[in-house]
Amino acid sequence: MTQNVITAKDVIESRIEECDVCVIGSGAGGGTIAANLTAAGKRVVMLEAGPYYTRKEFALHEAAAFQNLYQERGTRATDDQAITIMQGRNVGGGTTINWTSCFRIPERVLSLWRDRFGLKELTTQRLKRFYGRTEKRLNIQTWPLANANANNRKLIDGVHALGYEVSPLRRNVLECLNSGYCGFGCPADRKQGMLVTTISDALKDGMRLYAEAPVQKLVHEKGKIKEVVAKMQPLRSNMPSSISVRVRPKTVVLSAGAINSPALLLKSGLNVNNRVGQGLFLHPVVGVSGLYEEPVNGFYGAPQSASSHEFIEREDGIGFFLESAPIHPALSSVAFKDFGDNVLKLMSRLDHVGIMLAIHADGFLPEDKGGSVKLHNDGRIGISYPVSDKLKEAFKDAHDVLAQVTLKAGAQKAMTFHFDPIVLGSDADRSKLQKAKYGALEHAIFSAHQMGG
């Protein structure tokens, strides 16, 4: 199987590949379609910009994981630096480094797609067999709340104390070790991402996979793509080499994500309707941390075990849902926006810290047009995402809910990720949140879900 995996060290001179289908990107979309195509007897060549790492190469610490497995070594962000964008860049894409939470498409989302975009065939009933097939292959099952780590238990307890809804999550794992290293690549192949499922299937069926092969352009003529041009880029290099792989397929599948896909189309001059790169949605995330008397050890155990959708539908506003986040040192220190001795003291008690998140469901309001992807003059990808007044209002309400849940869970104090952090010791301090500012560059904002574009 691995003889069909080709990396930069294996390609010493430029070459040409011919095939039925060229799949660009190896994440959830690319991996799934490649497996189906090869099973149907198609000759498939897959091109992935990132490296081919397996459990033997996963180093299990943040410095290596961000450098080797994430877009822009974990530093991808909007142009104004307001939103940090967590996105995979490896064989398996986001499914190699995500936290294994799996959802079927909510009916309200399908309804929006049908009404706004005319996608009448996308119904829950029609999608059932596809859900079933995917869930079987990825072993997606409900994760027992009894297995929740202390960090997730704080979310469950706090939400229950307030009388809100909370449910166990479904995870794509097989005999999970509950180690907590999901974001660094699973060290035991228990996470059932594309790397060990659909891509493995496709390789067994003859797919040729080029890793460390970022695509530079799509050569097209009269509305048809004639050639896909990739250049090999060794893992430690910041720039592609001069060695190219030119793929000449009958069909191209572009599945490089909501940012890299439109960027490649723009780079290739494919923007007939001037809509490419528009309508980028990020599920913007804000968080609140809590300091507890007892140890939480949020760096161990499944990162996410439960979620609350109590606030997903808010009249005339942007809804959000609640989850927990793993508490590894580097990621936590980025979220903590304080400086000096305050951060030192907090990091020294990281084992007593819990973090809860509010993930905002952008794109539902008619006036919400989202952000955009463009190319800068030097060819770099530009990402713009305006934080609207509606989103600021949702951030404000989300902070209030997160603070309440954190305090009800037993925290000695709740702390926001503002650049001047707001500290709450009781419900009486919630008035501080009403006076605070919200939006771009006022507090930490993250995105782990990139859509549209």
Backbone torsions as a table, in degrees:
resi	resn	phi	psi	omega
1	MET	NA	-47.2	-175.6
2	THR	-68.9	-14.3	176.4
3	GLN	-67.4	-16.5	176.5
4	ASN	-89.4	2.0	176.6
5	VAL	-100.0	119.9	-176.5
6	ILE	-117.3	127.2	178.5
7	THR	-116.2	179.0	-174.6
8	ALA	-57.6	-36.5	-178.4
9	LYS	-68.1	-17.9	-178.4
10	ASP	-89.6	-11.3	-175.0
11	VAL	-113.8	103.0	-175.9
12	ILE	-98.3	-11.0	174.9
13	GLU	-150.1	158.3	-177.4
14	SER	-61.2	149.9	-177.9
15	ARG	-146.7	166.9	178.5
16	ILE	-121.1	136.5	176.1
17	GLU	-120.0	138.6	173.0
18	GLU	-118.0	141.5	-175.9
19	CYS	-161.0	174.6	174.7
20	ASP	-76.9	-45.9	-175.5
21	VAL	-136.2	133.1	170.9
22	CYS	-106.3	121.8	178.5
23	VAL	-104.2	121.1	-179.8
24	ILE	-101.6	112.5	-177.1
25	GLY	105.4	141.0	-172.9
26	SER	-123.5	23.8	179.6
27	GLY	-82.9	-151.5	-175.3
28	ALA	-58.3	-44.2	-179.6
29	GLY	-71.7	-51.8	-178.2
30	GLY	-62.3	-43.6	-179.5
31	GLY	-63.0	-41.7	-178.2
32	THR	-67.0	-47.0	-177.4
33	ILE	-70.0	-32.8	178.1
34	ALA	-63.9	-42.1	179.6
35	ALA	-63.4	-41.4	179.2
36	ASN	-68.0	-38.5	-179.4
37	LEU	-68.3	-45.3	-179.9
38	THR	-66.8	-35.7	177.1
39	ALA	-63.2	-28.1	178.2
40	ALA	-86.4	4.7	175.8
41	GLY	90.4	10.7	-179.7
42	LYS	-81.4	146.9	173.8
43	ARG	-84.6	117.2	-173.1
44	VAL	-120.8	134.8	169.7
45	VAL	-117.7	125.9	179.3
46	MET	-108.3	136.2	178.4
47	LEU	-117.0	124.8	-179.7
48	GLU	-128.5	130.0	-178.8
49	ALA	-68.7	-34.3	-174.9
50	GLY	-86.2	-179.2	-175.7
51	PRO	-83.1	162.6	173.0
52	TYR	-97.4	99.0	178.7
53	TYR	-112.4	140.4	174.4
54	THR	-116.4	-178.7	-177.3
55	ARG	-57.5	-26.4	-179.7
56	LYS	-70.4	-25.6	-179.2
57	GLU	-97.6	-13.1	-179.8
58	PHE	-67.0	118.7	-172.1
59	ALA	-83.5	-15.7	175.3
60	LEU	64.8	30.2	167.4
61	HIS	-143.8	155.7	-168.3
62	GLU	-64.1	-37.6	-177.3
63	ALA	-58.2	-44.7	-179.5
64	ALA	-75.0	-40.7	-176.7
65	ALA	-63.1	-48.3	-178.7
66	PHE	-65.2	-39.1	-178.4
67	GLN	-68.5	-37.0	-171.0
68	ASN	-98.9	-25.6	-166.7
69	LEU	-119.3	-7.1	-174.3
70	TYR	-115.6	152.9	174.7
71	GLN	-59.6	134.7	178.1
72	GLU	50.8	36.4	177.5
73	ARG	55.8	34.5	177.5
74	GLY	85.7	4.8	-176.6
75	THR	-106.7	6.5	179.9
76	ARG	-58.0	138.3	-178.4
77	ALA	-157.4	166.6	171.4
78	THR	-65.0	160.5	-174.6
79	ASP	-59.0	-31.7	179.9
80	ASP	-85.8	3.6	179.1
81	GLN	66.7	14.8	-176.7
82	ALA	-79.1	-30.4	-175.6
83	ILE	-123.8	119.2	174.9
84	THR	-81.1	129.3	-174.5
85	ILE	-111.7	112.5	179.8
86	MET	-91.9	116.7	-172.8
87	GLN	-150.4	139.7	-176.9
88	GLY	-77.4	149.9	172.8
89	ARG	-142.6	81.2	-175.8
90	ASN	-169.2	170.7	174.4
91	VAL	-69.7	117.0	-172.0
92	GLY	111.5	-17.6	176.4
93	GLY	56.8	-137.4	-179.0
94	GLY	-63.9	-24.0	-177.6
95	THR	-72.0	-13.6	176.3
96	THR	-80.5	-31.5	-172.3
97	ILE	-120.1	6.8	180.0
98	ASN	-81.1	-178.9	-171.9
99	TRP	-101.9	14.3	168.6
100	THR	73.5	13.3	177.2
101	SER	-79.3	129.8	-174.5
102	CYS	-125.4	132.5	178.4
103	PHE	-130.4	143.9	163.0
104	ARG	-75.8	156.9	-179.5
105	ILE	-65.7	121.7	179.9
106	PRO	-60.8	148.0	-178.9
107	GLU	-59.5	-35.4	-179.4
108	ARG	-66.1	-29.0	176.3
109	VAL	-73.1	-46.4	177.5
110	LEU	-59.5	-40.7	179.1
111	SER	-62.0	-41.5	177.6
112	LEU	-62.5	-44.4	179.6
113	TRP	-62.4	-39.2	179.3
114	ARG	-67.7	-45.2	-175.0
115	ASP	-74.6	-40.4	-173.8
116	ARG	-88.5	-31.8	-173.4
117	PHE	-118.4	1.6	175.5
118	GLY	74.1	19.9	-178.4
119	LEU	-86.1	70.2	-171.3
120	LYS	-66.3	-25.1	-176.1
121	GLU	-80.2	-10.3	-178.5
122	LEU	-85.7	88.4	177.3
123	THR	-119.1	155.6	178.6
124	THR	-58.0	-41.0	-179.1
125	GLN	-62.4	-44.3	-177.6
126	ARG	-68.5	-31.5	-176.8
127	LEU	-81.7	-10.0	-174.0
128	LYS	-55.4	-46.1	-176.7
129	ARG	-68.0	-30.3	177.6
130	PHE	-73.2	-40.0	173.9
131	TYR	-57.5	-48.7	-176.8
132	GLY	-59.0	-43.3	-179.3
133	ARG	-65.6	-44.5	-179.0
134	THR	-67.2	-44.1	-178.4
135	GLU	-64.6	-32.7	176.8
136	LYS	-69.5	-46.3	-177.2
137	ARG	-66.6	-35.9	-177.5
138	LEU	-95.5	3.2	179.3
139	ASN	53.7	47.5	-179.8
140	ILE	-79.4	117.3	-178.9
141	GLN	-141.8	160.2	177.7
142	THR	-67.1	131.3	179.7
143	TRP	-87.8	119.9	-175.6
144	PRO	-59.9	134.1	178.5
145	LEU	-61.4	-23.4	177.1
146	ALA	-63.2	-21.3	179.5
147	ASN	-91.0	0.1	-177.2
148	ALA	-65.4	138.0	175.2
149	ASN	-75.7	175.6	-174.8
150	ALA	-63.2	-33.1	-180.0
151	ASN	-64.5	-46.2	176.6
152	ASN	-69.1	-33.3	178.4
153	ARG	-63.0	-34.0	176.7
154	LYS	-61.6	-43.0	177.5
155	LEU	-61.1	-48.4	-178.2
156	ILE	-60.3	-47.7	-177.5
157	ASP	-65.1	-43.5	-178.6
158	GLY	-66.0	-41.3	178.9
159	VAL	-66.2	-43.5	177.9
160	HIS	-60.4	-41.6	-177.9
161	ALA	-62.0	-28.1	179.5
162	LEU	-92.1	-1.2	177.8
163	GLY	78.9	20.2	-178.7
164	TYR	-93.3	164.1	177.7
165	GLU	-74.2	140.9	171.9
166	VAL	-150.3	140.2	-175.7
167	SER	-135.0	151.9	174.2
168	PRO	-68.4	149.4	178.1
169	LEU	-89.3	159.5	172.2
170	ARG	-101.3	136.8	-174.2
171	ARG	-128.4	145.6	176.9
172	ASN	-93.2	77.2	-179.5
173	VAL	-134.5	156.9	177.5
174	LEU	-130.3	109.7	-177.8
175	GLU	53.6	53.8	-176.7
176	CYS	-58.1	138.3	178.6
177	LEU	-83.9	-6.5	179.0
178	ASN	58.7	38.0	-174.0
179	SER	-79.4	-35.6	-177.7
180	GLY	97.8	5.3	-175.5
181	TYR	-99.5	22.0	-175.7
182	CYS	-53.6	-38.7	-176.3
183	GLY	-74.3	-4.5	-178.3
184	PHE	-112.7	6.4	-172.4
185	GLY	93.1	128.0	-174.7
186	CYS	-69.4	125.2	-176.7
187	PRO	-74.7	-8.0	-176.3
188	ALA	-130.2	14.1	-179.9
189	ASP	58.0	28.9	178.0
190	ARG	-84.9	-28.5	171.7
191	LYS	-69.9	126.4	-176.8
192	GLN	-95.7	62.5	175.0
193	GLY	-80.9	-177.9	-176.6
194	MET	-63.1	-32.2	-177.9
195	LEU	-53.5	-42.5	-174.3
196	VAL	-106.3	4.6	179.6
197	THR	-121.6	-91.5	-170.8
198	THR	-67.4	-38.2	178.1
199	ILE	-68.1	-39.8	174.5
200	SER	-59.1	-43.0	178.2
201	ASP	-61.4	-46.1	-176.9
202	ALA	-65.0	-39.4	178.5
203	LEU	-63.8	-40.1	177.8
204	LYS	-63.2	-30.7	180.0
205	ASP	-89.4	9.4	171.0
206	GLY	106.2	1.0	178.2
207	MET	-62.0	142.9	173.0
208	ARG	-102.3	126.3	-175.9
209	LEU	-115.6	119.9	173.6
210	TYR	-100.8	113.7	173.0
211	ALA	-98.9	161.7	-174.7
212	GLU	58.2	39.9	-175.1
213	ALA	-132.4	69.7	179.5
214	PRO	-64.4	133.4	-179.7
215	VAL	-77.4	132.7	-177.5
216	GLN	-95.7	-35.9	179.7
217	LYS	-165.6	160.3	173.2
218	LEU	-108.1	116.9	179.2
219	VAL	-85.4	120.5	-174.0
220	HIS	-131.0	155.2	180.0
221	GLU	-152.2	125.6	178.0
222	LYS	55.1	43.3	175.0
223	GLY	79.3	8.6	179.7
224	LYS	-128.0	136.8	177.9
225	ILE	-79.8	120.5	-177.8
226	LYS	-91.7	-30.8	-173.0
227	GLU	-155.1	142.2	173.5
228	VAL	-110.9	121.1	-175.0
229	VAL	-106.7	116.0	173.9
230	ALA	-114.4	153.3	174.2
231	LYS	-124.3	135.4	-177.1
232	MET	-70.0	137.8	-179.1
233	GLN	-135.0	101.6	179.2
234	PRO	-54.9	149.1	-171.1
235	LEU	-50.7	-45.2	-174.7
236	ARG	-84.5	1.2	-177.7
237	SER	-91.7	145.4	176.9
238	ASN	-89.0	-10.1	-176.0
239	MET	-134.9	147.8	174.3
240	PRO	-63.3	151.9	177.3
241	SER	-82.8	-176.1	177.3
242	SER	-87.1	-5.5	-178.3
243	ILE	-82.3	122.2	-174.8
244	SER	-112.0	155.5	168.5
245	VAL	-121.5	117.2	-179.7
246	ARG	-106.4	116.4	-178.2
247	VAL	-103.3	129.0	179.5
248	ARG	-115.0	92.1	-175.2
249	PRO	-101.3	167.1	170.5
250	LYS	-80.6	-32.1	-177.2
251	THR	-140.5	146.4	177.1
252	VAL	-119.0	134.5	172.1
253	VAL	-112.5	115.2	179.2
254	LEU	-98.0	107.9	-176.4
255	SER	-134.8	52.2	-176.0
256	ALA	-98.7	16.1	177.5
257	GLY	94.7	169.1	-172.9
258	ALA	-75.5	-7.5	177.7
259	ILE	-109.4	-52.1	-177.0
260	ASN	-71.6	-30.7	179.7
261	SER	-64.7	-54.0	177.9
262	PRO	-63.8	-32.1	178.1
263	ALA	-61.5	-40.9	179.2
264	LEU	-68.0	-40.4	177.0
265	LEU	-60.9	-44.1	178.5
266	LEU	-63.5	-41.8	179.7
267	LYS	-63.0	-28.3	-177.4
268	SER	-93.9	2.5	179.3
269	GLY	74.8	26.1	-179.6
270	LEU	-106.5	87.8	-179.2
271	ASN	-152.3	58.3	-172.3
272	VAL	-60.3	-40.9	-175.4
273	ASN	-98.2	7.3	-179.5
274	ASN	57.6	27.5	178.4
275	ARG	-110.6	-9.3	-178.7
276	VAL	-62.5	129.4	-179.5
277	GLY	92.2	-8.1	-180.0
278	GLN	-89.3	161.2	176.1
279	GLY	71.6	39.0	176.6
280	LEU	-83.0	127.1	177.4
281	PHE	-121.6	144.5	-167.4
282	LEU	-124.9	-0.7	-173.7
283	HIS	46.3	61.0	-174.6
284	PRO	-57.1	139.6	-173.7
285	VAL	-119.0	133.3	168.6
286	VAL	-122.5	162.0	-176.4
287	GLY	-144.2	165.3	173.9
288	VAL	-136.8	136.3	177.4
289	SER	-103.8	156.8	177.1
290	GLY	-130.1	140.9	176.2
291	LEU	-105.1	123.0	-174.1
292	TYR	-113.2	152.3	178.0
293	GLU	-67.3	-40.4	-178.9
294	GLU	-90.3	156.9	178.2
295	PRO	-64.0	143.3	175.8
296	VAL	-110.0	-38.8	179.0
297	ASN	50.9	52.7	-175.5
298	GLY	-69.4	-1.6	176.1
299	PHE	-86.0	-7.5	177.5
300	TYR	-110.4	151.1	177.0
301	GLY	90.3	163.7	178.8
302	ALA	-51.9	128.3	-175.8
303	PRO	-57.8	-38.9	-177.6
304	GLN	-134.9	125.8	-179.9
305	SER	-119.8	-20.6	-174.4
306	ALA	-148.1	158.1	175.2
307	SER	-146.9	154.9	176.7
308	SER	-121.1	124.9	178.0
309	HIS	-105.8	26.3	-178.8
310	GLU	-56.5	-32.8	-172.6
311	PHE	-114.3	21.8	-175.6
312	ILE	-71.4	-27.0	176.6
313	GLU	-117.0	112.6	-179.6
314	ARG	-124.1	125.0	-174.8
315	GLU	-57.8	123.0	178.5
316	ASP	60.9	20.0	179.9
317	GLY	-138.4	176.9	178.6
318	ILE	-91.3	124.9	-178.5
319	GLY	-81.5	166.6	177.9
320	PHE	-150.4	157.3	174.0
321	PHE	-125.6	158.7	-171.7
322	LEU	-106.9	136.4	173.9
323	GLU	-145.0	173.5	173.8
324	SER	-101.3	167.7	178.1
325	ALA	-131.9	144.2	175.7
326	PRO	-65.6	154.2	-170.6
327	ILE	-120.6	67.8	175.6
328	HIS	-88.5	153.3	-168.6
329	PRO	-58.2	-50.0	-175.0
330	ALA	-65.9	-48.1	-179.4
331	LEU	-61.7	-40.7	179.9
332	SER	-65.8	-42.1	-177.4
333	SER	-66.1	-28.5	175.3
334	VAL	-69.8	-38.0	-179.3
335	ALA	-71.1	-38.3	178.6
336	PHE	-70.7	115.1	-171.8
337	LYS	-95.3	4.2	177.9
338	ASP	-78.5	179.0	-176.9
339	PHE	-134.9	165.0	169.3
340	GLY	61.9	-135.4	-171.9
341	ASP	-63.6	-32.9	179.3
342	ASN	-61.3	-44.7	178.7
343	VAL	-67.8	-40.9	179.4
344	LEU	-58.2	-44.6	179.8
345	LYS	-64.8	-41.9	-179.1
346	LEU	-67.6	-43.4	-179.7
347	MET	-66.4	-30.3	179.1
348	SER	-69.5	-16.3	177.9
349	ARG	-116.3	29.4	-176.0
350	LEU	-58.8	-29.1	179.3
351	ASP	-69.7	-10.5	178.0
352	HIS	-107.0	9.3	-176.6
353	VAL	-102.3	138.5	170.1
354	GLY	-119.3	150.6	179.8
355	ILE	-131.0	132.2	175.2
356	MET	-119.8	146.9	-174.8
357	LEU	-120.7	151.9	167.6
358	ALA	-119.9	119.1	-177.6
359	ILE	-103.7	120.9	-170.6
360	HIS	-94.6	131.4	-177.7
361	ALA	-88.1	81.7	-179.8
362	ASP	-76.5	161.7	174.2
363	GLY	96.4	-3.1	-179.0
364	PHE	-85.8	-37.3	-178.4
365	LEU	-70.5	139.0	-178.4
366	PRO	-55.0	-34.4	-177.4
367	GLU	-83.0	-5.8	-177.6
368	ASP	-84.8	101.1	-177.5
369	LYS	-94.4	-5.9	178.1
370	GLY	74.3	-159.1	-178.4
371	GLY	-108.0	-160.0	-177.4
372	SER	-151.8	157.4	175.1
373	VAL	-114.8	134.3	178.6
374	LYS	-142.4	177.6	174.6
375	LEU	-112.9	131.4	172.7
376	HIS	-75.2	167.3	-177.6
377	ASN	-59.6	-28.5	179.9
378	ASP	-89.3	6.5	176.8
379	GLY	93.5	-9.4	179.0
380	ARG	-69.2	151.1	177.9
381	ILE	-75.3	131.5	175.4
382	GLY	-108.6	137.3	-178.2
383	ILE	-126.7	122.2	178.9
384	SER	-119.1	135.4	176.9
385	TYR	-147.9	98.8	-179.8
386	PRO	-71.6	134.2	177.1
387	VAL	-91.0	106.1	-174.2
388	SER	-74.7	167.5	176.4
389	ASP	-61.9	-36.9	177.9
390	LYS	-63.0	-38.9	179.9
391	LEU	-72.0	-38.5	175.8
392	LYS	-59.6	-42.4	178.7
393	GLU	-63.0	-40.0	178.2
394	ALA	-67.3	-40.1	176.0
395	PHE	-57.8	-42.6	-179.3
396	LYS	-61.7	-48.6	179.8
397	ASP	-65.8	-38.1	179.8
398	ALA	-63.7	-41.5	177.2
399	HIS	-60.0	-41.1	-179.8
400	ASP	-64.0	-44.5	179.1
401	VAL	-64.5	-45.7	-179.5
402	LEU	-61.3	-40.6	179.1
403	ALA	-64.3	-42.7	178.1
404	GLN	-61.3	-46.6	-178.6
405	VAL	-62.8	-42.2	-179.4
406	THR	-62.2	-46.4	-179.9
407	LEU	-67.7	-39.7	178.1
408	LYS	-65.7	-25.6	178.6
409	ALA	-76.9	-5.1	175.5
410	GLY	104.7	12.4	179.9
411	ALA	-66.9	142.3	174.1
412	GLN	-68.4	-33.7	175.0
413	LYS	-155.9	150.3	174.4
414	ALA	-108.4	142.7	-174.7
415	MET	-134.8	130.2	177.4
416	THR	-83.1	170.3	178.2
417	PHE	-102.2	32.0	172.1
418	HIS	-67.7	158.4	176.2
419	PHE	-67.2	-24.9	167.0
420	ASP	-116.9	86.7	-168.7
421	PRO	-54.8	140.0	175.5
422	ILE	-95.0	126.6	-177.9
423	VAL	-110.6	128.9	-179.0
424	LEU	-121.2	127.9	178.4
425	GLY	-103.4	-13.4	179.5
426	SER	-162.9	175.0	178.3
427	ASP	-59.1	-27.8	-178.8
428	ALA	-62.7	-22.3	-178.5
429	ASP	-85.2	-3.8	-176.9
430	ARG	-63.0	-21.0	178.1
431	SER	-61.9	-25.9	177.1
432	LYS	-60.2	-35.7	-178.3
433	LEU	-68.3	-30.5	-179.6
434	GLN	-70.9	-26.1	-178.5
435	LYS	-90.6	-12.6	-174.4
436	ALA	-75.2	162.1	175.2
437	LYS	-95.5	149.2	-178.4
438	TYR	-134.8	147.0	177.7
439	GLY	129.8	-163.7	-175.7
440	ALA	-58.9	128.5	175.3
441	LEU	64.2	17.9	172.2
442	GLU	-98.4	-28.6	-178.6
443	HIS	-159.6	170.5	179.0
444	ALA	-66.0	136.1	172.6
445	ILE	-132.9	133.1	-179.5
446	PHE	-123.6	163.1	170.5
447	SER	-141.5	129.1	172.6
448	ALA	-117.2	-3.2	-177.9
449	HIS	-126.4	107.8	178.6
450	GLN	-106.7	129.3	-174.4
451	MET	-138.1	158.5	175.3
452	GLY	81.5	-138.5	179.6
453	GLY	81.0	NA	NA
